[in-house]
Amino acid sequence: MRAVAVIDGEHYAAVVRDALVELPYDIVGCVLVGGTEKLRGGEDYGVPLLASLEEAIVELAPDVVLDLSDEPVLGPPARFRLAARVLALGIPYEGADFRFDPPRFEPSTRPSIAVIGTGKRVGKTAVTGHVAGELARERSVVVVAMGRGGPPEPELVEVRPTVADLLRISRAGLHAASDHLETAALTGVPTIGCRRCGGGLAGAVGTSNVLAGVRLAEKLEPDLIVLDGSGAALPPIAADRRILIVGAHQDSAVTTGYLNPYRALLADLVIVTMAEKGTAHGELATAMAGLTRPGVPIVRVVLRPRPLEDVRGRRVAFFGTAPTTQHAQIAEHLEQMYEGEVVHVSGSLSDRAALRSELSGLDCDVIVVEIKAAAIDVVAEEAARMEIPVVLAANDVLPLAGEPDLGVELDRLASEAIATAAVGV
């Protein structure tokens, strides 16, 4: 196995040189990543010493990058960033007691854009819906969504589901708030639902039926397939372009650390969601710019609910997943934009016990609900029992003032994806 070794100057050259001979690899070159304590000048490692990891991988085409460095030159954060760089070039990265393999991506015969995230509840599916809706204005689009509650076989939804449809699905014992049903209900774009189980640090899935879902999408011959990731798991498809969704409410140590720099290096556009006042969205955008490839645009946005039906003059209870710090903005937005009187805002869709407690004392004319978690099996079901009408809510993706034009960036990505797929790049 051909290997490029990562070495440091905290080891004597003779020690490193002997290790390169002893280890069961064909060491074809090495890269010095720092450290000077044991260096006297003119060290000979017995193999070529290259200036950078990227140069070594391009010139030497190794099967693996072998890390023979150690503290203090490479601590855990720096080592994860190094791993991200290696994985982004499609090469495994291993050390004395670890190994990271790049996720495997299967090809598709149609142009595609993947929407991926740095974690759960970052607004990824809302952005997917926005992307699909925008691009479907001038192109034929099919969305392929994967989730932890997806169907056992890929499921094509071509007719926009209603609340009554979703209740029938829930009463049949199925997950009626699965991402593909959400996207289909809120956008009307043909959507295929898939499932996955497990997610690795770099975003590989343990198992999924996404490839079968993409094959089903290909039969529809769309201009573009939009792939919706799941949490921090990546669709296992070789997308022509990728959009990374980062939540400004997330711990910055997570969004910029571990193997999220790998996701940043895959991205052709970064969208920072939840960029509310009081969050460090500016600092996060700056940090992400230091992780992406040069020139990748970063757009900061907020998400605001949009009821799919008229709620003017009605007492509204809103159910979503936003943290309590955003509830005041949500209420203000619904009242100003849609002229409803907001009497209750909940972020408890992922907490069924809390939902049932809130619903038991609810006094409203209409319930507006995001299609998430227990939206159907608890909220819509209880609303039906209480004879309170339910209105589904989409989330508008609204860039902050002065940010790049999101519509222009999405059109660019679509055009690039189609052109790239056409020439097989």
C-alpha positions as MATLAB code, in Angstrom:
seq = 'MRAVAVIDGEHYAAVVRDALVELPYDIVGCVLVGGTEKLRGGEDYGVPLLASLEEAIVELAPDVVLDLSDEPVLGPPARFRLAARVLALGIPYEGADFRFDPPRFEPSTRPSIAVIGTGKRVGKTAVTGHVAGELARERSVVVVAMGRGGPPEPELVEVRPTVADLLRISRAGLHAASDHLETAALTGVPTIGCRRCGGGLAGAVGTSNVLAGVRLAEKLEPDLIVLDGSGAALPPIAADRRILIVGAHQDSAVTTGYLNPYRALLADLVIVTMAEKGTAHGELATAMAGLTRPGVPIVRVVLRPRPLEDVRGRRVAFFGTAPTTQHAQIAEHLEQMYEGEVVHVSGSLSDRAALRSELSGLDCDVIVVEIKAAAIDVVAEEAARMEIPVVLAANDVLPLAGEPDLGVELDRLASEAIATAAVGV';
ca = [
       0.000    0.000    0.000;
       1.477    3.341   -1.097;
       1.575    5.847    1.745;
       2.560    9.443    2.340;
       3.801    9.941    5.905;
       3.062   12.986    8.038;
       6.080   13.642   10.260;
       7.282   16.312   12.712;
      10.512   17.784   14.010;
       9.899   16.546   17.546;
      11.271   13.161   16.398;
      14.904   12.643   15.424;
      15.276   11.989   11.707;
      16.907    8.601   12.354;
      13.883    7.473   14.384;
      11.515    8.519   11.611;
      13.674    7.001    8.899;
      13.771    3.635   10.687;
       9.998    3.741   11.240;
       9.380    4.359    7.542;
      11.320    1.175    6.804;
       9.762   -0.929    9.575;
       6.112   -0.120    8.918;
       4.219   -2.366    6.464;
       3.717    0.342    3.822;
       5.448    1.498    0.681;
       6.311    4.996    1.926;
       6.633    7.136   -1.200;
       7.109   10.522    0.437;
       6.624   12.528    3.603;
       5.431   15.954    4.715;
       6.900   17.814    7.697;
       4.031   19.521    9.567;
       6.032   21.382   12.222;
       8.309   21.079   15.206;
      12.004   21.978   15.406;
      13.347   20.529   18.635;
      15.053   17.509   17.034;
      16.039   19.133   13.754;
      19.663   20.073   13.042;
      19.240   20.836    9.340;
      19.746   18.719    6.242;
      17.726   15.771    7.578;
      17.451   12.753    5.295;
      14.314   10.648    5.651;
      15.133    8.257    2.850;
      12.115    9.399    0.776;
      11.180   12.701   -0.896;
      10.116   15.501    1.459;
       7.259   17.498   -0.086;
       6.141   21.006    0.761;
       2.454   20.307    1.463;
       0.043   17.455    1.960;
      -1.973   18.471   -1.085;
       1.162   18.501   -3.256;
       2.179   15.085   -1.955;
      -1.219   13.553   -2.694;
      -1.405   15.016   -6.200;
       2.157   14.092   -7.167;
       2.500   10.727   -5.442;
      -1.077    9.333   -5.604;
      -0.911    7.436   -2.274;
      -3.455    4.894   -1.106;
      -3.343    6.280    2.443;
      -1.893    9.139    4.484;
      -0.056    7.798    7.529;
       0.261   10.175   10.501;
       3.530    9.638   12.406;
       3.398   13.011   14.145;
       2.445   13.563   17.784;
       1.775   16.177   20.442;
       2.601   19.020   20.717;
       2.900   19.600   16.960;
      -0.528   18.160   16.169;
      -3.085   18.219   18.978;
      -6.611   16.879   18.475;
      -8.117   19.987   16.797;
      -5.220   20.315   14.344;
      -5.288   16.596   13.654;
      -8.984   16.671   12.804;
      -8.366   19.547   10.409;
      -5.578   17.603    8.789;
      -7.866   14.606    8.506;
     -10.505   16.810    6.860;
      -8.030   17.967    4.222;
      -7.007   14.397    3.461;
     -10.575   13.082    3.282;
     -11.607   15.955    0.998;
      -8.990   14.665   -1.459;
     -10.561   11.204   -1.278;
      -7.741    9.510    0.645;
      -7.949    7.532    3.930;
      -6.100    9.012    6.911;
      -4.722    6.806    9.665;
      -2.449    6.914   12.681;
      -1.239    4.701   15.491;
      -4.716    4.001   16.852;
      -7.205    5.538   14.412;
      -8.319    5.470   10.790;
     -10.733    7.710    8.877;
     -12.024    6.719    5.457;
     -13.682    9.224    3.112;
     -17.402    8.589    2.620;
     -18.177    6.677   -0.539;
     -20.261    8.508   -3.129;
     -22.098    6.678   -5.916;
     -22.515    8.296   -9.344;
     -25.816    9.515  -10.777;
     -26.835    9.944  -14.384;
     -28.626   13.247  -13.671;
     -27.203   16.589  -12.455;
     -27.536   17.000   -8.701;
     -27.160   19.435   -5.821;
     -26.840   18.086   -2.271;
     -27.918   20.034    0.802;
     -25.839   18.895    3.778;
     -25.581   20.082    7.383;
     -23.312   20.315   10.402;
     -25.957   18.710   12.606;
     -29.646   18.229   13.297;
     -32.127   21.117   13.529;
     -30.033   23.583   11.527;
     -32.823   24.300    9.025;
     -31.454   21.984    6.340;
     -34.831   20.679    5.160;
     -36.230   24.221    5.106;
     -33.343   25.234    2.874;
     -33.882   22.141    0.710;
     -37.486   23.182    0.197;
     -36.386   26.724   -0.662;
     -33.763   25.434   -3.108;
     -36.214   23.066   -4.794;
     -38.941   25.694   -5.029;
     -36.619   28.336   -6.472;
     -34.996   26.058   -9.035;
     -38.283   24.403  -10.056;
     -39.498   27.714  -11.478;
     -37.391   27.232  -14.603;
     -36.302   23.600  -14.405;
     -37.817   20.201  -13.706;
     -36.679   19.205  -10.222;
     -37.027   16.049   -8.130;
     -36.023   15.991   -4.469;
     -34.537   12.838   -2.931;
     -34.678   13.067    0.861;
     -33.225   10.702    3.424;
     -34.133   10.555    7.083;
     -34.094    8.393   10.151;
     -37.834    7.871    9.758;
     -37.938    7.297    6.008;
     -39.783    4.446    4.262;
     -38.316    0.929    3.866;
     -38.507    1.298    0.070;
     -38.044    4.604   -1.777;
     -41.400    6.349   -1.957;
     -42.326    8.834   -4.692;
     -44.776   11.563   -3.653;
     -46.088   13.458   -6.672;
     -49.354   14.785   -5.205;
     -49.022   17.445   -2.511;
     -50.102   15.860    0.821;
     -52.723   17.613    2.964;
     -53.109   17.500    6.743;
     -55.774   14.834    6.267;
     -53.373   12.795    4.135;
     -50.658   13.055    6.767;
     -53.064   12.005    9.505;
     -54.013    8.904    7.502;
     -50.321    8.053    7.138;
     -49.754    8.518   10.880;
     -52.777    6.413   11.810;
     -51.372    3.632    9.663;
     -48.383    3.536   12.006;
     -45.960    5.367    9.688;
     -43.860    8.482   10.257;
     -46.017   11.233    8.796;
     -43.506   14.026    9.436;
     -40.687   12.449    7.454;
     -38.567   14.941    5.533;
     -39.834   13.869    2.108;
     -43.446   14.370    3.160;
     -42.554   17.784    4.562;
     -40.877   18.866    1.339;
     -43.670   17.500   -0.847;
     -46.388   19.124    1.277;
     -44.705   22.516    1.473;
     -43.349   22.851   -2.072;
     -45.435   20.628   -4.344;
     -42.178   19.425   -5.959;
     -42.026   15.665   -6.668;
     -40.146   14.132   -3.757;
     -38.745   10.677   -3.091;
     -38.401    9.536    0.505;
     -35.524    7.320    1.617;
     -34.150    6.136    4.934;
     -30.758    5.813    6.554;
     -29.406    4.452    9.812;
     -26.220    5.608   11.471;
     -23.834    8.421   10.649;
     -20.064    8.590   10.832;
     -17.895   11.513   11.895;
     -17.289   12.415    8.253;
     -20.948   11.916    7.329;
     -20.993    8.392    5.873;
     -24.218    6.484    6.548;
     -24.294    3.069    8.182;
     -26.975    1.880    5.762;
     -29.462    3.568    3.445;
     -31.677    3.063    0.394;
     -30.760    6.457   -1.072;
     -29.073    4.988   -4.139;
     -32.294    3.168   -5.004;
     -34.148    6.461   -4.474;
     -31.821    8.245   -6.873;
     -32.280    5.507   -9.459;
     -36.044    6.079   -9.162;
     -35.510    9.831   -9.576;
     -33.365    9.254  -12.670;
     -36.282    7.471  -14.359;
     -38.271   10.711  -14.129;
     -35.495   12.413  -16.160;
     -35.499   15.721  -14.256;
     -33.198   18.583  -15.157;
     -31.894   18.456  -11.602;
     -32.017   16.227   -8.524;
     -31.864   17.971   -5.144;
     -30.474   15.652   -2.453;
     -31.565   16.380    1.112;
     -29.105   15.138    3.740;
     -30.063   13.974    7.208;
     -28.586   15.604   10.297;
     -24.834   15.608    9.715;
     -25.032   12.537    7.446;
     -24.276   13.089    3.767;
     -26.325   11.671    0.897;
     -24.086    8.864   -0.438;
     -24.245   10.272   -3.972;
     -21.521   12.042   -5.947;
     -23.389   15.358   -6.109;
     -22.220   17.839   -8.721;
     -22.551   20.700   -6.241;
     -23.120   20.881   -2.473;
     -24.651   23.452   -0.122;
     -23.554   23.320    3.527;
     -26.028   24.476    6.199;
     -24.493   25.704    9.453;
     -26.596   26.803   12.434;
     -25.479   29.990   14.195;
     -27.060   28.581   17.366;
     -24.718   25.573   17.364;
     -21.614   25.268   19.512;
     -18.833   26.811   17.414;
     -16.448   24.106   18.628;
     -18.682   21.631   16.787;
     -19.491   23.641   13.654;
     -15.839   24.443   12.970;
     -14.224   21.423   14.627;
     -14.018   17.639   14.472;
     -14.687   16.671   10.845;
     -16.990   19.561    9.950;
     -14.024   21.184    8.132;
     -14.344   18.235    5.741;
     -17.956   19.203    5.054;
     -16.819   22.804    4.548;
     -14.248   21.691    1.978;
     -16.975   19.861    0.045;
     -19.205   22.931   -0.060;
     -19.800   25.167   -3.070;
     -22.049   27.456   -1.000;
     -22.385   27.889    2.766;
     -25.625   29.113    4.349;
     -25.467   30.197    7.986;
     -28.994   29.786    9.360;
     -30.518   31.122   12.599;
     -28.453   34.300   12.144;
     -30.505   36.111   14.763;
     -29.515   39.117   16.821;
     -27.523   37.964   19.821;
     -25.881   35.052   18.019;
     -22.277   35.115   16.875;
     -23.267   34.671   13.223;
     -20.659   37.148   11.987;
     -17.817   35.364   13.747;
     -19.145   32.027   12.509;
     -19.263   33.237    8.907;
     -15.662   34.441    9.225;
     -14.580   31.119   10.706;
     -16.308   29.170    7.934;
     -14.560   31.311    5.314;
     -11.282   30.038    6.762;
     -12.369   26.417    6.282;
     -13.869   26.447    2.788;
     -12.123   26.493   -0.540;
     -11.260   30.017   -1.736;
     -14.158   31.935   -3.252;
     -16.999   29.856   -1.817;
     -19.858   32.281   -0.982;
     -21.288   32.432    2.532;
     -24.825   33.725    3.072;
     -26.289   34.455    6.516;
     -30.046   33.973    6.787;
     -32.942   33.765    9.203;
     -35.875   31.388    8.923;
     -39.407   32.717    9.315;
     -42.634   30.665    9.276;
     -45.102   31.090    6.437;
     -48.581   29.610    6.954;
     -49.866   27.935    3.802;
     -53.384   29.219    4.487;
     -54.870   32.550    5.544;
     -54.789   33.164    9.330;
     -55.825   36.829    9.351;
     -57.847   37.872   12.370;
     -57.568   34.455   14.013;
     -56.003   33.490   17.339;
     -52.960   31.460   16.357;
     -50.967   28.831   18.245;
     -47.674   28.075   16.546;
     -45.770   24.812   17.002;
     -42.212   24.408   15.721;
     -38.704   23.449   16.779;
     -37.088   26.862   17.289;
     -35.498   27.546   20.700;
     -37.291   29.852   23.124;
     -34.893   32.691   22.282;
     -36.577   32.930   18.859;
     -40.207   32.701   19.955;
     -40.721   36.448   20.232;
     -39.449   36.980   16.670;
     -41.717   34.220   15.396;
     -44.782   35.734   17.060;
     -43.943   39.204   15.780;
     -43.415   37.894   12.259;
     -46.722   36.018   12.173;
     -48.603   39.026   13.466;
     -46.980   41.583   11.177;
     -46.849   39.543    7.988;
     -49.963   37.372    8.300;
     -52.143   39.437   10.681;
     -52.881   36.650   13.101;
     -53.092   37.145   16.863;
     -50.431   34.828   18.256;
     -51.526   33.428   21.618;
     -48.957   30.647   21.946;
     -45.546   29.720   20.518;
     -44.037   26.296   21.158;
     -40.678   24.806   20.247;
     -41.551   21.382   21.646;
     -42.220   19.280   18.554;
     -39.468   16.871   19.567;
     -40.879   16.473   23.121;
     -44.186   14.622   23.052;
     -44.836   14.926   26.788;
     -44.345   18.700   26.704;
     -46.564   18.961   23.628;
     -49.439   17.123   25.259;
     -49.165   19.381   28.297;
     -49.255   22.531   26.155;
     -52.133   21.290   24.023;
     -54.268   20.391   27.035;
     -54.703   24.037   27.990;
     -54.725   25.550   24.518;
     -57.299   28.174   23.562;
     -56.965   29.275   19.929;
     -58.786   29.441   16.593;
     -56.124   27.738   14.509;
     -52.910   25.782   14.991;
     -50.003   26.567   12.661;
     -47.425   23.794   12.696;
     -44.124   22.887   11.070;
     -43.963   19.325    9.755;
     -41.391   17.991   12.214;
     -41.131   15.192   14.765;
     -44.534   14.900   16.531;
     -46.311   17.503   14.387;
     -48.819   15.017   13.002;
     -49.112   12.129   15.478;
     -49.509   14.488   18.451;
     -50.332   18.066   17.394;
     -52.547   17.407   14.376;
     -54.126   14.380   16.049;
     -54.978   16.313   19.201;
     -56.196   19.267   17.131;
     -58.577   16.937   15.273;
     -59.938   15.709   18.596;
     -60.375   19.306   19.795;
     -61.865   20.307   16.417;
     -59.243   23.022   15.911;
     -58.149   23.519   12.278;
     -54.482   22.921   11.453;
     -52.483   24.960    8.956;
     -49.089   23.739    7.785;
     -46.152   26.147    7.905;
     -43.211   26.421    5.554;
     -40.075   28.337    6.513;
     -38.983   31.235    4.336;
     -35.222   31.602    4.010;
     -34.464   35.317    4.356;
     -30.885   36.597    3.849;
     -29.687   39.380    6.109;
     -29.240   42.843    4.608;
     -26.068   43.115    2.556;
     -25.611   39.371    2.055;
     -25.025   37.827   -1.381;
     -28.169   37.300   -3.470;
     -29.244   33.757   -2.566;
     -31.344   33.346   -5.710;
     -28.380   34.234   -7.904;
     -26.138   31.795   -6.038;
     -28.655   28.956   -6.359;
     -29.080   29.587  -10.073;
     -25.296   29.544  -10.439;
     -25.022   26.199   -8.668;
     -27.794   24.684  -10.779;
     -26.172   25.861  -14.009;
     -22.777   24.567  -12.870;
     -24.221   21.208  -11.817;
     -25.943   20.743  -15.157;
     -22.808   21.782  -17.089;
     -20.561   19.568  -14.959;
     -22.804   16.533  -15.386;
     -22.961   17.127  -19.146;
     -19.191   16.831  -19.551;
     -18.754   14.172  -16.870;
     -16.394   16.242  -14.692;
];
